[in-house]
């Protein structure tokens, strides 16, 4: 499943280059998600002895100043931001953007302290903060910001250049004034800019395309962010040190060490033993173990993670013709017990979903959507009236040509996904549809997407904090190789609505379009969205306090910087 922060896993798979994770996901997705993924529920191990990483001694320099340790099952894929999709949380501690996220869909000034836009929506002028420097001491002026943005566009940096698709010209008018000219208005400039890191020309200038892709030096971590990258041993640990000249002031936590563990259970045991201070991805079954402890704090937060059942909608896909029938899709929706999924797979730390946009995204969420209720009798009635009958009495319905309603139901081979598959499969069996749960490894699962060689897949997204991306993944051109469309859905009216919302500057007008798009997707059922996940993390409250919760991640820059050691 693609999970928060690393949702690009799917994109990379389709691009036939790398497997992502968020985010969603961490497809961390990555699986992000975005692109390590959120922890899946597993029972805490009785002893961590056999599961802790071989590197048990503190990394060099770990004893100096105030150090916070983060336990995770995967740190990231590369230090190179031009090709790195994993762990955006970590990367935002290294790099700044012109605009930052201080809460889901809440954008605030970053390197740009203010901005204004022309009446026609085509020219944006940004006031760049004075006195900012990169970690190597070189200045970051409007000229340097312009260079970075132009470098991103010219080199088609795969991780974030697509956010600048409408940028026609970028120029510095003086050391503190940046001007951006667009090819067409955009209604979400702040969102677009929060994903584009400003990188130093002292590191990247003069590199050719191949050199950019192959650059793996720690200097790739140089930015203007609150922390400097000082060490990384793949599969073991990563060390950040506070940047004393950070423009918001030096962080109170002087050192952050990300420590990699073999399993989520081992991380929980490390937290209890005082070996780590934050569990980045907390298994939900570990919550009961940690609740009530005076030395451990639990952070339960809304997220932009959705889990969905993808129904193959490509006209050239390999799904049976019966699966394209709107009545069959409606009956399937009636047979899925979303509340059971929330209770069993997520132990209540999620909510049943309706549309693609989660409730955490505020008024972008279409609260007028009325979900299809779990109702097996209604599902059976719909199929009966549509002529799908069990003619041979084997418990599986057939279409008019005698083809059984037998579908391939896939998901990643993971404990949580397997539980969800079983719930879906059991419900479908009770309305005469055969869909045996079939878990498979991640590589095999993602390989099905380019040719749309599947019937139904359980998947997930860690969505961006603006609705644009959640709508983009259903557009026709995203079905091409390297695109984001995983369902094969293509509708001309929807595409027109997508372009309209993209160029609509008035927020209320844009919101109305987004609501209409959600309704259309809900009715067409390329996805049956199952749940909106909550994000759960744990930390040593006897050592640290002051974490923010609004971003859905206590290690996200705006949530982490207020954290202080307990005196």
N, C-alpha and C positions, 0 to 999 in steps of 0.2 A: 504494500500500500504506500502511496506517496503521502508523506507527512510534512509537518510544518518545516519552514525554513529551507527545505531542500526539495521542494516540489519538482525541481527540474530533472529528477530521475527519468521520468517518462520522456522528456524532451531529448535527453542525451541518448536514451535508448533508440528513439526514433531517428536521431541524427546518426546512429550507428557509430558513436564515438565512445562516450563514457556512460556508465550507469550512475544516475544521480540518486541522490536522496535529497525533505524537506525535508509543503511545504511543502509542502508542504510540503510531501511531503513531502525526515526529515527528512524523498524522498526524498532519517532525515534523509529524504527523500531526500530523502529524500530522502525518501522515501525517504527534504527536503530537506520532508518535508520532508520541498523545498523544499533543498532540495535541504547522521543517525536519525532514525525515526523515533517518534514518541514511544516510550517504553510500553511493552505489551504485558498483560497480566500474567505473572507466574508466581508460584509460591516461593517465599524467601527460603534460601538454603539453610540447613541446620548449621553448617560450618563453611566459612569462606576459604578454608585452607587450600583446597584443591583448585580453586577458581580464581584466586588473585593473580595478577600479572607477575611475571618473573621478576620484574623490576620493582622490588619492594622498598629499597632504600630511597631516601629523599633525593631528588635530582640536585645537582650542584647549585649552590646559591639559595636553596630553599629555606635556609634558616635565617635570612636577613630580613628585618622589617616585618610588617604585618602581611602574612601570607594566607590566602584563601585557596583551598583545594577543591576542584570540581571532579566528581566521578562520572565517567561516561563509558559507553561501550565502543564508541568511535569518535575520534577527535575531528578529523577532516581529511580530505583527499589530497590537498596540495596547499602550499603557502601562496601559490600564484593566483591572484584574484581574477586574472583574465580567463582562467579555465576552471577555477574552483567553485563547485556548487554546494558543497557541504558546509554546514555550521555557519550560517549567516550571523548568528548571535555572537560568535567569536570574532568574525571579521569586522563587525561594527565597533568592536573595541579597538581596532587598529586604524580604521579609516573613517573619515567624516564624509558627509554628503551636504549639498546645499540646504536641503530640507530634511528634517528628522521626524521620526515617529515617536510620540510620547504616550501613546495609547492607541488601541486599535482604531484606525481611521482618524486619528488625531495628529495632525501634522504641525510642527513648530519650526522656527528658524534654526538652521544649523550653521554652516560656514557663511551662508547668506543671512544677514541680520534683518533684512527687509527686502521687499520686492513690489513692483507695480507692473501693470499690464496696460497696453494701449487699448483704445476703445474698440478696435477691430479684432482684438484678441491675438494678434500676430506678433507683437513685439513685447518681450518681457525684459525688464531691467532689474538687476539684482545689486544690492549693496553688500559688498564682501567685507567681512570683518578685517580690521587692521591688526597687524602684529602677529599673525598666525605663522607658525613654522612647521615643516615636516620633521619627522623624528631624526633625520640626518642634519638638521639645522638649516636647510635651505628654506627660503621664504615661500609662503603660499598667498600670492596676491591674485587679483582678478586676472592678470595675464597668465598665471599658472593654472588657474581654474579653466580658463578658455583653452589653454593648451591641452589639458587633461580631457576635456569634453571632445575637442576636435580629434585628439588621438584615439579616443574610444570609437568615434564614428568612423574615422578613416581606416582603422584596423578591424572594424566589425567585431569588436570584442564580444565573444559569444555569450558571456554571462550577463551583460547588461546593456549592450549597445542598442538592443531592440527597443529600449525605453526611450531612445532619442530619435525614433523613426521620423518624427515631424520636424526635427531641427534642421533648418535650412542654412543658418549662419550663426556662428558663435564668435563674439569678439569682445575684447576688453577695451572700454572707452578710456579708462585711466586705471591706476593701481587698485581702486576699490569699486569700480563699476563694471559689471558684466552685462552684456546685452545679447539676448537670444532672439533670433527671428525664426518664426515657424512657417511651414508651408501651408498650414491650415490651423485654425484655433483648436485648442484642446481644453477639455473641461476638468482635467485632473493633473495639472502641471506639478503640484506639490508631491503627489504620489509618484509620478514618474521620476522625479529628481531624488527621492529618498532611496532609490535603488542604484544610483550611479555614484560610485566612489570616486573621490578626487585623488589621483595618483601623482607622484612627483616626476617631473621630467628628468631629474638627476638620476633616476633609476631606469626609466623606460625609454628615454629619447634615443633615437638612433637604432633601435632594435628593428629587425625585419620580422615579418609574420611568423616565420619558423622559430626565431629566437624568442619571441614573446611566448609562444606556446610551450617552449622547452625550458623556460626560465624557472629554476627551482631554488635559487639562493634565498636565504632568509631576508635579504634586502627587498624581496617581493612584498614583505609585510610592512614596509615603510609607508606610513600615512601621516595624518595629522590628528589621529584619534588619541584617546586617553591612555592607551597602553602601547608599548613597544614589544615586538616579537624578538625574544632573545635566544630561544632554543626550542628545538622540536626534534624528537626522536620518534619516527613513525612507529605506531603500534604500542608506544609506551607513555610518553608525556609531552606536554608543550608548556613553555614558560613565558608569561608576559610580565613586564615590569612597567610600573607607572611612568608616564611621561611627565616630567616635572613642569614643562612649559605648556601643558595643554591649556587651550584658551578658556575652558570653563574652570580651571584650577586643577592642581594635581589631585588624583584620586586618593581617597583615604585608605584604601586597600593597596598596599605598595607592590604586591606580587600576587599573580593568579597562576596556579598550576592546574592544568587539565591533565588528569590521570586516567589512562585507559584500562578498563577491566574486561575480563572475558565474558562476564554475564551481568545482568541487572541485579540478580540476587547477591552477587559478590559486592556490588556497590552499596547495597542496603546494609550489608554486614559491616562494610568499611565505615559507613556513616555511624553506625552504632558503636563501633570501636574507636571513633574519633580520628580515623585516618583520612576522611574527606569531610568537607564542610558543606558541600551542596551536592545533591543528587540531581543531575540534569534531567533525567527521564525516570520518574518513579513508577515502578510496577504498581498497579492499582491494588493487587492483593497484599502489598506491603503496607498499605495505609493503616489497616487495623493494628499492625504491629507497632507503628509509630505514633498513633493517636494517643494523646494523654501524657506523653513523655515531656518532662519539663525542659529537657535539653534539646528537643527537636521541634522545629516549626514546620508546618505543612502549608504550602501555598497552592490553593485550588483556584484556578483562574479560567475565565472564558478564553476560547481560542478561535482561530479561523479554520480549524480542521473539520472537514466533512468526510464521511464514509458513504459510499454509494454503490449501488448495483448498476453496472454499465450493461445496457442491452444493445447489442450490435445493431446499428441503424444504417450501415453503409449499404447502398443498393447493390454493390458488388461483393459484399461480405459473404461468408460461408454459412451464415445462420439459416435455419429452415424458414421457409416462407411464412409459416404460421406465426413465427415470432415477430413478424412485421405487422401483424393484425392488431389494431388499437385495442380491441376487446380482450385479446390475450394479455396484452401488457397491463390493462386495467385489472384483470383478474389476478395477475401476478402481484400487483400492488396490494390487493385485498388479502393476499395469502401471506404477507410478510408481517410478522409481529415485531414491530420496531421497539416496543417497550421491553419485550423479552431480550432483544439484542442489547439494549441499554443495561438491563439488570444483570444479564449473564456475562456478556463479554466485557462490559465496562464497570460492573459493580455499582451502577448508578451514577458514575462520573461522566455523564453525557446526557443528552436529551434527544427524544425522537425528533427527526427532521421533517421539514416540508420541502422547501425549495433549495436551490443551489447556494444562495447567499445565506450564511448563518446569522442567527440573532445577534451575535456579538458585534456585527458590523452596523449596528444602530439602525437608522432609518433607511439604509439601503436594503435591509431585510423586508421582504414583502409580507407584512403581517396579515394581509387579506387572504392569503392562500389557505384553503381548507384541505387538510390532508385526507387521503384515502384511508378510511378506517380499516383496521384488521378485522375481517369478516369473511370467514371461510364459506358460509352459506351464500353470501352475495357473490363471491368468486365463482362458486359452482353454478349459480344461477346465470351469471353472465356467459360462461362457457356453454352452458346448455342452450341458451337462446341463440348463441352465435353458431350453433351447429357442431360444436366440438364434443363428440360423444364417445363413450367407452363401448364400442361395438362388440369387442371380443371378451369383455369382462375381466381383463387382466389388471384393471386399476389405472390404466393409462388411456387418456382420451386420444382420439384420432381426428384428423381433419377430413374434409369431404372426399379426398383421394385415398383415405386409409392410412396416411402417414401419422405415426404416433407423435404426440407432443413430448418428445424427448430432447432435452437440451443439455449442452455442456456448461457446467457451472464451475468456474475456476476462481482460485485466489492464491495468494502467496502462502507457502507452507509455514504457517506461524500459528501459535496456539490461539490467539484471539481471532484471527481470520477463520481458522477452522471451526471455532465455536459458532461464528456468525453464519458460515456456510451451512452448517448442520441445521441451524434454525430456519434458514431460508428453504433448504431442501425439504425439511419436514413439512413446512407449510404448503409448498407446492405439491407435494405428494397427496395432500389432503384435498386438493382440487383437481386431481387427475393429471398432474404434470410430473414427468420423471426428470429430475435434475440432480443426479448423484453429486455430492460435494467432492471436488477434485483439487486438492492443494498441489502446488508445484513450486519448484525453485524459482526465484525471482527472475533469473536470466531467461528461463523458458517461457515464463509468463509474459514478459515484456516483448519477447520475440514474436508474439502473436499479433501485436498491434499493427505493424506496417501493412500486413495483408488482410487485416480484419478477419482473422481466422479463429473466431470464437463465437459463442452465443451470449453468455453472460459472464461478467467478471466482477468480483468484489474488489474495489479499489478505494483510494482516498486521495484527498488533496489538502495541502496546507495552503490556503488561498492568500493572495495579496490583500492588504487592508483597503483596497479600492475595488469596486465590483468589475472593473474593466476586464481583468484577467479571467475571472469566473465566466464571463460572457464570451471572451475570445475563444475559449477552448471548444465552443460549439459552432464556430464559423466554418464555412466551406473550405476556404483556402488553407485552413489549419489541418486539413486532412492529408495534405501533401507530405512527402518524406521530410522529416525534420520538424513537422508541425506538432501542435499540442492537442489536436482533436483525437481523443481516444475512443469515441463512440461511433464515429462515422456519420454523425448527424449533419445534415446539410439542408438548409431551408432559406430560400431567397428573401422572404420577408424578414426572417430573423437577422440575416446579414445586413439588410438595410437599416434595421433598428440598431444594430451594433455600431455601424458607421455614424448614425445620427447621434447616439449618446456620446460617441467619442469627440464630436465637434461641438457639442452643446455646452456652452459656458455657464448658463444659468443653472445653479445646482438643483433647484426644485424641478425644473423642466427635465433635467437629466435623471433625477430620481424617478419621476413618473415613467420615463422610458425604461429604466432598469426594472421597475416593477412589472411592466408589461412583458418584458423579456423573460422574467422569472415565471410569469404565468404561462407563457407559451411553452417554455421548456417543461414545466410541470405537466401540462396537458399532453405534450408529445411523448414524454417518458423515454427519452434516450437514456436518462438516468432515473433511477428511483433512489432518491437521497435517503439514507437510513438514519443517520444520527449526526449531531454536532458534538464533538468531543470537548471535554474540559481538559485543561493541561494541569498536571499535578507535579510539583517539585517539593523537595524536602531540604532543610538546611539545619545546621547546628545553631539553634537559637541561644545557646549559652556562649557562643563565640561571636556571632554577627547579628546585626539588627538593621532595620531601616530599609529593607528591600521594597521596591515598588511593585504593584500588582497589575497596573493598568495595561501593560503591554502583553500580558499573558505569558511572561517569561521573566523571572527575577534576575536573570543574567543579561537581559537586553540592556543596552547602554543606559537609557534613561531610567530604568528600574534598578540597575546595579550601582551606578555612581553614587546614589544617596546612601548606600550601605556603609555601615561603620562597625568597627570592632566593639564588642561589649567590654566596657571598662570594669 
